[in-house]
Amino acid sequence: MTLSAENEPPAIDGCERCVDPDGLACFPMYGLGPHIHTRPIGGTVLLDQSAFPGFTPSTEEPGMGVYWCPHCGSGKPPTPPMP
């Protein structure tokens, strides 16, 4: 962790629920959307992403997206303007 001149940790946008033990932000985090693993080994089923607050699906990659803090909104991607 990089400390400032006053030996204080850097400011974090977020809440106590979305920082790690070192005080660093955990969000945003890009990855595979909400899913479960099935049999046979290697089977993956994507779940209804609208049922998971704190996840915004990617518009470019199916099944992928951005996880953000559902409590304070830290890391939430901006909402694109309506056409």
Phi, psi and omega in degrees: 000136178271128179260150178282180180300331180271011182058036176253143176296155180297152179294141181242131172275122179147193181239177181293345180275346185239029173237151180276177182302337178274359180085013180265146182295138178265346184237153002282159180222124181265137178181189178296137181295173179307130185205167172232158176258138182237171175271147359292167180307135181100352178282131179229131179240122176284138181266169177297108186291338180290344180276359184243098174294143182098010178222130176240118181297149177286143176273350184253330183235111179300137178085351180251167178176190184247126172269138178220166184290118180286349182271315183243349180085004180300130179088358181291129180292151179295148178282126180293148179294149178287141181289000000 
